Amino acid sequence: MYSKAEASDIKKEFWTRFGMYMKPVKNAESNTINWINYKTGIRHLYFRMDAGKRTAIIAIEVKHPSEEERLLIYEQFESLRGYFKDIMEEDWEWQQVFYDDDGSRASRIFTVLENVSVFNKESWPSIISFLKERMIKLDLFWNDVKIQFEI
């Protein structure tokens, strides 16, 4: 078991390595970007990555404070579900409503890699590959559809 400080240091090391690994990768428009802190350009819409004790996750989260607006954005994603699957080449989970760590309502579209741990460095190549492949595809998808969310 790790202390909070040790766990924090291990996670920091992982995300630093992931960032270094992704640094040479250009986005769909051939620009250099910060993959870890991906900017969607839409308020309250986030691309999230996390790695923990047992899993790694990548997600699109809609955290708009207005439930009506949040559901509207989620429905826009729903209308693009077929195209999303074509780009991602796999099924993701779709949750119209979920409660995040602070108890606020959100919507998300996500996929999880099971049986890995950020605290086991032998898992890092699997986690990095999982996140990298999906983040690049997610960027490609977003590059094609972002304009629909700006309107």
Chimera marker file (.cmm) of the C-alpha trace (Angstrom):
<marker_set name="trace">
<marker id="1" x="0.000" y="0.000" z="0.000" r="1" g="1" b="0" radius="0.5"/>
<marker id="2" x="1.229" y="3.467" z="-0.836" r="1" g="1" b="0" radius="0.5"/>
<marker id="3" x="0.924" y="6.644" z="1.178" r="1" g="1" b="0" radius="0.5"/>
<marker id="4" x="-1.039" y="9.475" z="-0.446" r="1" g="1" b="0" radius="0.5"/>
<marker id="5" x="2.207" y="11.216" z="-1.329" r="1" g="1" b="0" radius="0.5"/>
<marker id="6" x="3.710" y="8.061" z="-2.870" r="1" g="1" b="0" radius="0.5"/>
<marker id="7" x="0.531" y="7.366" z="-4.844" r="1" g="1" b="0" radius="0.5"/>
<marker id="8" x="0.510" y="10.950" z="-6.066" r="1" g="1" b="0" radius="0.5"/>
<marker id="9" x="4.159" y="10.697" z="-7.131" r="1" g="1" b="0" radius="0.5"/>
<marker id="10" x="3.528" y="7.465" z="-9.049" r="1" g="1" b="0" radius="0.5"/>
<marker id="11" x="0.530" y="8.962" z="-10.861" r="1" g="1" b="0" radius="0.5"/>
<marker id="12" x="2.516" y="12.101" z="-11.635" r="1" g="1" b="0" radius="0.5"/>
<marker id="13" x="5.339" y="9.993" z="-13.072" r="1" g="1" b="0" radius="0.5"/>
<marker id="14" x="2.872" y="8.006" z="-15.198" r="1" g="1" b="0" radius="0.5"/>
<marker id="15" x="1.191" y="11.126" z="-16.641" r="1" g="1" b="0" radius="0.5"/>
<marker id="16" x="4.579" y="12.743" z="-17.282" r="1" g="1" b="0" radius="0.5"/>
<marker id="17" x="5.674" y="9.662" z="-19.224" r="1" g="1" b="0" radius="0.5"/>
<marker id="18" x="2.382" y="9.537" z="-21.089" r="1" g="1" b="0" radius="0.5"/>
<marker id="19" x="2.759" y="13.222" z="-21.977" r="1" g="1" b="0" radius="0.5"/>
<marker id="20" x="6.312" y="12.658" z="-23.230" r="1" g="1" b="0" radius="0.5"/>
<marker id="21" x="5.145" y="9.657" z="-25.250" r="1" g="1" b="0" radius="0.5"/>
<marker id="22" x="2.326" y="11.684" z="-26.838" r="1" g="1" b="0" radius="0.5"/>
<marker id="23" x="4.307" y="14.905" z="-27.375" r="1" g="1" b="0" radius="0.5"/>
<marker id="24" x="5.471" y="14.064" z="-30.923" r="1" g="1" b="0" radius="0.5"/>
<marker id="25" x="1.945" y="12.976" z="-31.953" r="1" g="1" b="0" radius="0.5"/>
<marker id="26" x="0.146" y="15.694" z="-33.915" r="1" g="1" b="0" radius="0.5"/>
<marker id="27" x="-3.613" y="16.151" z="-33.808" r="1" g="1" b="0" radius="0.5"/>
<marker id="28" x="-5.944" y="15.670" z="-36.803" r="1" g="1" b="0" radius="0.5"/>
<marker id="29" x="-5.032" y="19.167" z="-38.058" r="1" g="1" b="0" radius="0.5"/>
<marker id="30" x="-1.281" y="18.400" z="-37.767" r="1" g="1" b="0" radius="0.5"/>
<marker id="31" x="-0.876" y="20.714" z="-34.781" r="1" g="1" b="0" radius="0.5"/>
<marker id="32" x="1.047" y="20.086" z="-31.589" r="1" g="1" b="0" radius="0.5"/>
<marker id="33" x="-1.355" y="19.856" z="-28.644" r="1" g="1" b="0" radius="0.5"/>
<marker id="34" x="-1.452" y="18.943" z="-24.975" r="1" g="1" b="0" radius="0.5"/>
<marker id="35" x="-3.110" y="15.516" z="-25.120" r="1" g="1" b="0" radius="0.5"/>
<marker id="36" x="-3.448" y="15.221" z="-21.345" r="1" g="1" b="0" radius="0.5"/>
<marker id="37" x="-5.359" y="18.494" z="-21.058" r="1" g="1" b="0" radius="0.5"/>
<marker id="38" x="-7.243" y="18.249" z="-24.349" r="1" g="1" b="0" radius="0.5"/>
<marker id="39" x="-9.227" y="21.395" z="-25.139" r="1" g="1" b="0" radius="0.5"/>
<marker id="40" x="-12.536" y="20.648" z="-26.861" r="1" g="1" b="0" radius="0.5"/>
<marker id="41" x="-13.297" y="24.327" z="-27.345" r="1" g="1" b="0" radius="0.5"/>
<marker id="42" x="-16.802" y="23.797" z="-25.943" r="1" g="1" b="0" radius="0.5"/>
<marker id="43" x="-17.563" y="24.915" z="-22.399" r="1" g="1" b="0" radius="0.5"/>
<marker id="44" x="-18.537" y="22.112" z="-20.034" r="1" g="1" b="0" radius="0.5"/>
<marker id="45" x="-17.442" y="19.395" z="-22.517" r="1" g="1" b="0" radius="0.5"/>
<marker id="46" x="-14.317" y="17.441" z="-21.607" r="1" g="1" b="0" radius="0.5"/>
<marker id="47" x="-12.242" y="14.524" z="-22.834" r="1" g="1" b="0" radius="0.5"/>
<marker id="48" x="-11.007" y="12.736" z="-19.712" r="1" g="1" b="0" radius="0.5"/>
<marker id="49" x="-8.402" y="10.064" z="-19.130" r="1" g="1" b="0" radius="0.5"/>
<marker id="50" x="-7.679" y="8.358" z="-15.844" r="1" g="1" b="0" radius="0.5"/>
<marker id="51" x="-5.682" y="5.401" z="-14.599" r="1" g="1" b="0" radius="0.5"/>
<marker id="52" x="-6.219" y="3.880" z="-11.191" r="1" g="1" b="0" radius="0.5"/>
<marker id="53" x="-5.668" y="0.794" z="-9.072" r="1" g="1" b="0" radius="0.5"/>
<marker id="54" x="-7.627" y="-1.612" z="-11.295" r="1" g="1" b="0" radius="0.5"/>
<marker id="55" x="-8.622" y="0.186" z="-14.500" r="1" g="1" b="0" radius="0.5"/>
<marker id="56" x="-7.877" y="2.874" z="-17.035" r="1" g="1" b="0" radius="0.5"/>
<marker id="57" x="-10.677" y="4.950" z="-18.556" r="1" g="1" b="0" radius="0.5"/>
<marker id="58" x="-11.122" y="7.388" z="-21.390" r="1" g="1" b="0" radius="0.5"/>
<marker id="59" x="-14.337" y="9.393" z="-21.574" r="1" g="1" b="0" radius="0.5"/>
<marker id="60" x="-16.241" y="12.269" z="-23.074" r="1" g="1" b="0" radius="0.5"/>
<marker id="61" x="-17.944" y="14.089" z="-20.204" r="1" g="1" b="0" radius="0.5"/>
<marker id="62" x="-20.686" y="16.673" z="-20.471" r="1" g="1" b="0" radius="0.5"/>
<marker id="63" x="-20.855" y="18.637" z="-17.208" r="1" g="1" b="0" radius="0.5"/>
<marker id="64" x="-23.052" y="21.552" z="-18.180" r="1" g="1" b="0" radius="0.5"/>
<marker id="65" x="-24.725" y="23.056" z="-15.088" r="1" g="1" b="0" radius="0.5"/>
<marker id="66" x="-28.010" y="23.335" z="-16.977" r="1" g="1" b="0" radius="0.5"/>
<marker id="67" x="-29.599" y="19.904" z="-17.251" r="1" g="1" b="0" radius="0.5"/>
<marker id="68" x="-31.414" y="20.995" z="-20.407" r="1" g="1" b="0" radius="0.5"/>
<marker id="69" x="-28.157" y="22.066" z="-22.082" r="1" g="1" b="0" radius="0.5"/>
<marker id="70" x="-26.330" y="18.960" z="-20.870" r="1" g="1" b="0" radius="0.5"/>
<marker id="71" x="-28.997" y="16.693" z="-22.326" r="1" g="1" b="0" radius="0.5"/>
<marker id="72" x="-29.024" y="18.650" z="-25.587" r="1" g="1" b="0" radius="0.5"/>
<marker id="73" x="-25.265" y="18.154" z="-25.981" r="1" g="1" b="0" radius="0.5"/>
<marker id="74" x="-25.611" y="14.468" z="-25.107" r="1" g="1" b="0" radius="0.5"/>
<marker id="75" x="-28.390" y="14.099" z="-27.703" r="1" g="1" b="0" radius="0.5"/>
<marker id="76" x="-26.095" y="15.697" z="-30.293" r="1" g="1" b="0" radius="0.5"/>
<marker id="77" x="-23.563" y="12.960" z="-29.526" r="1" g="1" b="0" radius="0.5"/>
<marker id="78" x="-26.338" y="10.345" z="-29.705" r="1" g="1" b="0" radius="0.5"/>
<marker id="79" x="-27.176" y="11.534" z="-33.242" r="1" g="1" b="0" radius="0.5"/>
<marker id="80" x="-23.533" y="10.868" z="-34.178" r="1" g="1" b="0" radius="0.5"/>
<marker id="81" x="-23.340" y="7.476" z="-32.473" r="1" g="1" b="0" radius="0.5"/>
<marker id="82" x="-22.923" y="5.493" z="-35.695" r="1" g="1" b="0" radius="0.5"/>
<marker id="83" x="-20.142" y="7.733" z="-36.960" r="1" g="1" b="0" radius="0.5"/>
<marker id="84" x="-18.503" y="7.650" z="-33.516" r="1" g="1" b="0" radius="0.5"/>
<marker id="85" x="-18.469" y="3.851" z="-33.585" r="1" g="1" b="0" radius="0.5"/>
<marker id="86" x="-17.073" y="3.840" z="-37.125" r="1" g="1" b="0" radius="0.5"/>
<marker id="87" x="-14.174" y="6.073" z="-36.081" r="1" g="1" b="0" radius="0.5"/>
<marker id="88" x="-13.502" y="4.389" z="-32.732" r="1" g="1" b="0" radius="0.5"/>
<marker id="89" x="-13.914" y="0.873" z="-34.187" r="1" g="1" b="0" radius="0.5"/>
<marker id="90" x="-15.456" y="-0.375" z="-30.947" r="1" g="1" b="0" radius="0.5"/>
<marker id="91" x="-18.492" y="0.077" z="-28.725" r="1" g="1" b="0" radius="0.5"/>
<marker id="92" x="-18.273" y="2.540" z="-25.848" r="1" g="1" b="0" radius="0.5"/>
<marker id="93" x="-20.644" y="2.840" z="-22.880" r="1" g="1" b="0" radius="0.5"/>
<marker id="94" x="-23.202" y="5.655" z="-23.086" r="1" g="1" b="0" radius="0.5"/>
<marker id="95" x="-24.602" y="7.153" z="-19.874" r="1" g="1" b="0" radius="0.5"/>
<marker id="96" x="-27.110" y="9.934" z="-20.236" r="1" g="1" b="0" radius="0.5"/>
<marker id="97" x="-26.917" y="10.536" z="-16.479" r="1" g="1" b="0" radius="0.5"/>
<marker id="98" x="-24.183" y="9.675" z="-14.025" r="1" g="1" b="0" radius="0.5"/>
<marker id="99" x="-22.944" y="11.300" z="-10.850" r="1" g="1" b="0" radius="0.5"/>
<marker id="100" x="-19.320" y="12.305" z="-10.713" r="1" g="1" b="0" radius="0.5"/>
<marker id="101" x="-17.047" y="12.287" z="-7.657" r="1" g="1" b="0" radius="0.5"/>
<marker id="102" x="-18.490" y="15.523" z="-6.296" r="1" g="1" b="0" radius="0.5"/>
<marker id="103" x="-22.072" y="14.285" z="-6.716" r="1" g="1" b="0" radius="0.5"/>
<marker id="104" x="-23.002" y="16.531" z="-9.630" r="1" g="1" b="0" radius="0.5"/>
<marker id="105" x="-24.988" y="15.196" z="-12.583" r="1" g="1" b="0" radius="0.5"/>
<marker id="106" x="-23.193" y="14.710" z="-15.862" r="1" g="1" b="0" radius="0.5"/>
<marker id="107" x="-23.387" y="12.646" z="-19.025" r="1" g="1" b="0" radius="0.5"/>
<marker id="108" x="-20.586" y="10.559" z="-20.410" r="1" g="1" b="0" radius="0.5"/>
<marker id="109" x="-19.462" y="8.269" z="-23.164" r="1" g="1" b="0" radius="0.5"/>
<marker id="110" x="-16.584" y="6.061" z="-22.104" r="1" g="1" b="0" radius="0.5"/>
<marker id="111" x="-14.605" y="2.868" z="-22.354" r="1" g="1" b="0" radius="0.5"/>
<marker id="112" x="-12.559" y="1.070" z="-19.706" r="1" g="1" b="0" radius="0.5"/>
<marker id="113" x="-9.467" y="-1.105" z="-19.745" r="1" g="1" b="0" radius="0.5"/>
<marker id="114" x="-9.768" y="-3.661" z="-16.958" r="1" g="1" b="0" radius="0.5"/>
<marker id="115" x="-7.093" y="-5.481" z="-14.960" r="1" g="1" b="0" radius="0.5"/>
<marker id="116" x="-4.384" y="-2.824" z="-15.135" r="1" g="1" b="0" radius="0.5"/>
<marker id="117" x="-2.926" y="-0.652" z="-12.415" r="1" g="1" b="0" radius="0.5"/>
<marker id="118" x="-1.128" y="2.638" z="-12.649" r="1" g="1" b="0" radius="0.5"/>
<marker id="119" x="0.749" y="1.446" z="-9.545" r="1" g="1" b="0" radius="0.5"/>
<marker id="120" x="2.225" y="-1.495" z="-11.469" r="1" g="1" b="0" radius="0.5"/>
<marker id="121" x="4.770" y="-0.190" z="-13.972" r="1" g="1" b="0" radius="0.5"/>
<marker id="122" x="4.370" y="-3.406" z="-15.974" r="1" g="1" b="0" radius="0.5"/>
<marker id="123" x="0.822" y="-2.181" z="-16.777" r="1" g="1" b="0" radius="0.5"/>
<marker id="124" x="2.016" y="1.150" z="-18.105" r="1" g="1" b="0" radius="0.5"/>
<marker id="125" x="2.621" y="0.032" z="-21.725" r="1" g="1" b="0" radius="0.5"/>
<marker id="126" x="-0.918" y="-1.414" z="-21.886" r="1" g="1" b="0" radius="0.5"/>
<marker id="127" x="-2.450" y="1.710" z="-20.350" r="1" g="1" b="0" radius="0.5"/>
<marker id="128" x="-0.468" y="4.031" z="-22.620" r="1" g="1" b="0" radius="0.5"/>
<marker id="129" x="-1.418" y="2.062" z="-25.737" r="1" g="1" b="0" radius="0.5"/>
<marker id="130" x="-5.069" y="1.983" z="-24.689" r="1" g="1" b="0" radius="0.5"/>
<marker id="131" x="-5.240" y="5.731" z="-24.067" r="1" g="1" b="0" radius="0.5"/>
<marker id="132" x="-3.084" y="6.756" z="-27.030" r="1" g="1" b="0" radius="0.5"/>
<marker id="133" x="-5.046" y="4.823" z="-29.646" r="1" g="1" b="0" radius="0.5"/>
<marker id="134" x="-8.402" y="6.049" z="-28.388" r="1" g="1" b="0" radius="0.5"/>
<marker id="135" x="-7.339" y="9.644" z="-27.832" r="1" g="1" b="0" radius="0.5"/>
<marker id="136" x="-6.026" y="9.919" z="-31.396" r="1" g="1" b="0" radius="0.5"/>
<marker id="137" x="-9.281" y="8.495" z="-32.766" r="1" g="1" b="0" radius="0.5"/>
<marker id="138" x="-11.322" y="10.720" z="-30.463" r="1" g="1" b="0" radius="0.5"/>
<marker id="139" x="-9.427" y="13.743" z="-31.797" r="1" g="1" b="0" radius="0.5"/>
<marker id="140" x="-10.140" y="12.636" z="-35.377" r="1" g="1" b="0" radius="0.5"/>
<marker id="141" x="-13.848" y="12.274" z="-34.570" r="1" g="1" b="0" radius="0.5"/>
<marker id="142" x="-13.938" y="15.640" z="-32.803" r="1" g="1" b="0" radius="0.5"/>
<marker id="143" x="-12.159" y="17.376" z="-35.664" r="1" g="1" b="0" radius="0.5"/>
<marker id="144" x="-14.944" y="16.213" z="-37.996" r="1" g="1" b="0" radius="0.5"/>
<marker id="145" x="-17.945" y="17.020" z="-35.773" r="1" g="1" b="0" radius="0.5"/>
<marker id="146" x="-16.915" y="19.903" z="-33.523" r="1" g="1" b="0" radius="0.5"/>
<marker id="147" x="-18.599" y="22.506" z="-35.714" r="1" g="1" b="0" radius="0.5"/>
<marker id="148" x="-21.987" y="20.880" z="-35.007" r="1" g="1" b="0" radius="0.5"/>
<marker id="149" x="-21.516" y="21.640" z="-31.301" r="1" g="1" b="0" radius="0.5"/>
<marker id="150" x="-20.442" y="25.248" z="-31.843" r="1" g="1" b="0" radius="0.5"/>
<marker id="151" x="-23.764" y="26.250" z="-33.372" r="1" g="1" b="0" radius="0.5"/>
<link id1="1" id2="2" r="1" g="1" b="0" radius="0.2"/>
<link id1="2" id2="3" r="1" g="1" b="0" radius="0.2"/>
<link id1="3" id2="4" r="1" g="1" b="0" radius="0.2"/>
<link id1="4" id2="5" r="1" g="1" b="0" radius="0.2"/>
<link id1="5" id2="6" r="1" g="1" b="0" radius="0.2"/>
<link id1="6" id2="7" r="1" g="1" b="0" radius="0.2"/>
<link id1="7" id2="8" r="1" g="1" b="0" radius="0.2"/>
<link id1="8" id2="9" r="1" g="1" b="0" radius="0.2"/>
<link id1="9" id2="10" r="1" g="1" b="0" radius="0.2"/>
<link id1="10" id2="11" r="1" g="1" b="0" radius="0.2"/>
<link id1="11" id2="12" r="1" g="1" b="0" radius="0.2"/>
<link id1="12" id2="13" r="1" g="1" b="0" radius="0.2"/>
<link id1="13" id2="14" r="1" g="1" b="0" radius="0.2"/>
<link id1="14" id2="15" r="1" g="1" b="0" radius="0.2"/>
<link id1="15" id2="16" r="1" g="1" b="0" radius="0.2"/>
<link id1="16" id2="17" r="1" g="1" b="0" radius="0.2"/>
<link id1="17" id2="18" r="1" g="1" b="0" radius="0.2"/>
<link id1="18" id2="19" r="1" g="1" b="0" radius="0.2"/>
<link id1="19" id2="20" r="1" g="1" b="0" radius="0.2"/>
<link id1="20" id2="21" r="1" g="1" b="0" radius="0.2"/>
<link id1="21" id2="22" r="1" g="1" b="0" radius="0.2"/>
<link id1="22" id2="23" r="1" g="1" b="0" radius="0.2"/>
<link id1="23" id2="24" r="1" g="1" b="0" radius="0.2"/>
<link id1="24" id2="25" r="1" g="1" b="0" radius="0.2"/>
<link id1="25" id2="26" r="1" g="1" b="0" radius="0.2"/>
<link id1="26" id2="27" r="1" g="1" b="0" radius="0.2"/>
<link id1="27" id2="28" r="1" g="1" b="0" radius="0.2"/>
<link id1="28" id2="29" r="1" g="1" b="0" radius="0.2"/>
<link id1="29" id2="30" r="1" g="1" b="0" radius="0.2"/>
<link id1="30" id2="31" r="1" g="1" b="0" radius="0.2"/>
<link id1="31" id2="32" r="1" g="1" b="0" radius="0.2"/>
<link id1="32" id2="33" r="1" g="1" b="0" radius="0.2"/>
<link id1="33" id2="34" r="1" g="1" b="0" radius="0.2"/>
<link id1="34" id2="35" r="1" g="1" b="0" radius="0.2"/>
<link id1="35" id2="36" r="1" g="1" b="0" radius="0.2"/>
<link id1="36" id2="37" r="1" g="1" b="0" radius="0.2"/>
<link id1="37" id2="38" r="1" g="1" b="0" radius="0.2"/>
<link id1="38" id2="39" r="1" g="1" b="0" radius="0.2"/>
<link id1="39" id2="40" r="1" g="1" b="0" radius="0.2"/>
<link id1="40" id2="41" r="1" g="1" b="0" radius="0.2"/>
<link id1="41" id2="42" r="1" g="1" b="0" radius="0.2"/>
<link id1="42" id2="43" r="1" g="1" b="0" radius="0.2"/>
<link id1="43" id2="44" r="1" g="1" b="0" radius="0.2"/>
<link id1="44" id2="45" r="1" g="1" b="0" radius="0.2"/>
<link id1="45" id2="46" r="1" g="1" b="0" radius="0.2"/>
<link id1="46" id2="47" r="1" g="1" b="0" radius="0.2"/>
<link id1="47" id2="48" r="1" g="1" b="0" radius="0.2"/>
<link id1="48" id2="49" r="1" g="1" b="0" radius="0.2"/>
<link id1="49" id2="50" r="1" g="1" b="0" radius="0.2"/>
<link id1="50" id2="51" r="1" g="1" b="0" radius="0.2"/>
<link id1="51" id2="52" r="1" g="1" b="0" radius="0.2"/>
<link id1="52" id2="53" r="1" g="1" b="0" radius="0.2"/>
<link id1="53" id2="54" r="1" g="1" b="0" radius="0.2"/>
<link id1="54" id2="55" r="1" g="1" b="0" radius="0.2"/>
<link id1="55" id2="56" r="1" g="1" b="0" radius="0.2"/>
<link id1="56" id2="57" r="1" g="1" b="0" radius="0.2"/>
<link id1="57" id2="58" r="1" g="1" b="0" radius="0.2"/>
<link id1="58" id2="59" r="1" g="1" b="0" radius="0.2"/>
<link id1="59" id2="60" r="1" g="1" b="0" radius="0.2"/>
<link id1="60" id2="61" r="1" g="1" b="0" radius="0.2"/>
<link id1="61" id2="62" r="1" g="1" b="0" radius="0.2"/>
<link id1="62" id2="63" r="1" g="1" b="0" radius="0.2"/>
<link id1="63" id2="64" r="1" g="1" b="0" radius="0.2"/>
<link id1="64" id2="65" r="1" g="1" b="0" radius="0.2"/>
<link id1="65" id2="66" r="1" g="1" b="0" radius="0.2"/>
<link id1="66" id2="67" r="1" g="1" b="0" radius="0.2"/>
<link id1="67" id2="68" r="1" g="1" b="0" radius="0.2"/>
<link id1="68" id2="69" r="1" g="1" b="0" radius="0.2"/>
<link id1="69" id2="70" r="1" g="1" b="0" radius="0.2"/>
<link id1="70" id2="71" r="1" g="1" b="0" radius="0.2"/>
<link id1="71" id2="72" r="1" g="1" b="0" radius="0.2"/>
<link id1="72" id2="73" r="1" g="1" b="0" radius="0.2"/>
<link id1="73" id2="74" r="1" g="1" b="0" radius="0.2"/>
<link id1="74" id2="75" r="1" g="1" b="0" radius="0.2"/>
<link id1="75" id2="76" r="1" g="1" b="0" radius="0.2"/>
<link id1="76" id2="77" r="1" g="1" b="0" radius="0.2"/>
<link id1="77" id2="78" r="1" g="1" b="0" radius="0.2"/>
<link id1="78" id2="79" r="1" g="1" b="0" radius="0.2"/>
<link id1="79" id2="80" r="1" g="1" b="0" radius="0.2"/>
<link id1="80" id2="81" r="1" g="1" b="0" radius="0.2"/>
<link id1="81" id2="82" r="1" g="1" b="0" radius="0.2"/>
<link id1="82" id2="83" r="1" g="1" b="0" radius="0.2"/>
<link id1="83" id2="84" r="1" g="1" b="0" radius="0.2"/>
<link id1="84" id2="85" r="1" g="1" b="0" radius="0.2"/>
<link id1="85" id2="86" r="1" g="1" b="0" radius="0.2"/>
<link id1="86" id2="87" r="1" g="1" b="0" radius="0.2"/>
<link id1="87" id2="88" r="1" g="1" b="0" radius="0.2"/>
<link id1="88" id2="89" r="1" g="1" b="0" radius="0.2"/>
<link id1="89" id2="90" r="1" g="1" b="0" radius="0.2"/>
<link id1="90" id2="91" r="1" g="1" b="0" radius="0.2"/>
<link id1="91" id2="92" r="1" g="1" b="0" radius="0.2"/>
<link id1="92" id2="93" r="1" g="1" b="0" radius="0.2"/>
<link id1="93" id2="94" r="1" g="1" b="0" radius="0.2"/>
<link id1="94" id2="95" r="1" g="1" b="0" radius="0.2"/>
<link id1="95" id2="96" r="1" g="1" b="0" radius="0.2"/>
<link id1="96" id2="97" r="1" g="1" b="0" radius="0.2"/>
<link id1="97" id2="98" r="1" g="1" b="0" radius="0.2"/>
<link id1="98" id2="99" r="1" g="1" b="0" radius="0.2"/>
<link id1="99" id2="100" r="1" g="1" b="0" radius="0.2"/>
<link id1="100" id2="101" r="1" g="1" b="0" radius="0.2"/>
<link id1="101" id2="102" r="1" g="1" b="0" radius="0.2"/>
<link id1="102" id2="103" r="1" g="1" b="0" radius="0.2"/>
<link id1="103" id2="104" r="1" g="1" b="0" radius="0.2"/>
<link id1="104" id2="105" r="1" g="1" b="0" radius="0.2"/>
<link id1="105" id2="106" r="1" g="1" b="0" radius="0.2"/>
<link id1="106" id2="107" r="1" g="1" b="0" radius="0.2"/>
<link id1="107" id2="108" r="1" g="1" b="0" radius="0.2"/>
<link id1="108" id2="109" r="1" g="1" b="0" radius="0.2"/>
<link id1="109" id2="110" r="1" g="1" b="0" radius="0.2"/>
<link id1="110" id2="111" r="1" g="1" b="0" radius="0.2"/>
<link id1="111" id2="112" r="1" g="1" b="0" radius="0.2"/>
<link id1="112" id2="113" r="1" g="1" b="0" radius="0.2"/>
<link id1="113" id2="114" r="1" g="1" b="0" radius="0.2"/>
<link id1="114" id2="115" r="1" g="1" b="0" radius="0.2"/>
<link id1="115" id2="116" r="1" g="1" b="0" radius="0.2"/>
<link id1="116" id2="117" r="1" g="1" b="0" radius="0.2"/>
<link id1="117" id2="118" r="1" g="1" b="0" radius="0.2"/>
<link id1="118" id2="119" r="1" g="1" b="0" radius="0.2"/>
<link id1="119" id2="120" r="1" g="1" b="0" radius="0.2"/>
<link id1="120" id2="121" r="1" g="1" b="0" radius="0.2"/>
<link id1="121" id2="122" r="1" g="1" b="0" radius="0.2"/>
<link id1="122" id2="123" r="1" g="1" b="0" radius="0.2"/>
<link id1="123" id2="124" r="1" g="1" b="0" radius="0.2"/>
<link id1="124" id2="125" r="1" g="1" b="0" radius="0.2"/>
<link id1="125" id2="126" r="1" g="1" b="0" radius="0.2"/>
<link id1="126" id2="127" r="1" g="1" b="0" radius="0.2"/>
<link id1="127" id2="128" r="1" g="1" b="0" radius="0.2"/>
<link id1="128" id2="129" r="1" g="1" b="0" radius="0.2"/>
<link id1="129" id2="130" r="1" g="1" b="0" radius="0.2"/>
<link id1="130" id2="131" r="1" g="1" b="0" radius="0.2"/>
<link id1="131" id2="132" r="1" g="1" b="0" radius="0.2"/>
<link id1="132" id2="133" r="1" g="1" b="0" radius="0.2"/>
<link id1="133" id2="134" r="1" g="1" b="0" radius="0.2"/>
<link id1="134" id2="135" r="1" g="1" b="0" radius="0.2"/>
<link id1="135" id2="136" r="1" g="1" b="0" radius="0.2"/>
<link id1="136" id2="137" r="1" g="1" b="0" radius="0.2"/>
<link id1="137" id2="138" r="1" g="1" b="0" radius="0.2"/>
<link id1="138" id2="139" r="1" g="1" b="0" radius="0.2"/>
<link id1="139" id2="140" r="1" g="1" b="0" radius="0.2"/>
<link id1="140" id2="141" r="1" g="1" b="0" radius="0.2"/>
<link id1="141" id2="142" r="1" g="1" b="0" radius="0.2"/>
<link id1="142" id2="143" r="1" g="1" b="0" radius="0.2"/>
<link id1="143" id2="144" r="1" g="1" b="0" radius="0.2"/>
<link id1="144" id2="145" r="1" g="1" b="0" radius="0.2"/>
<link id1="145" id2="146" r="1" g="1" b="0" radius="0.2"/>
<link id1="146" id2="147" r="1" g="1" b="0" radius="0.2"/>
<link id1="147" id2="148" r="1" g="1" b="0" radius="0.2"/>
<link id1="148" id2="149" r="1" g="1" b="0" radius="0.2"/>
<link id1="149" id2="150" r="1" g="1" b="0" radius="0.2"/>
<link id1="150" id2="151" r="1" g="1" b="0" radius="0.2"/>
</marker_set>
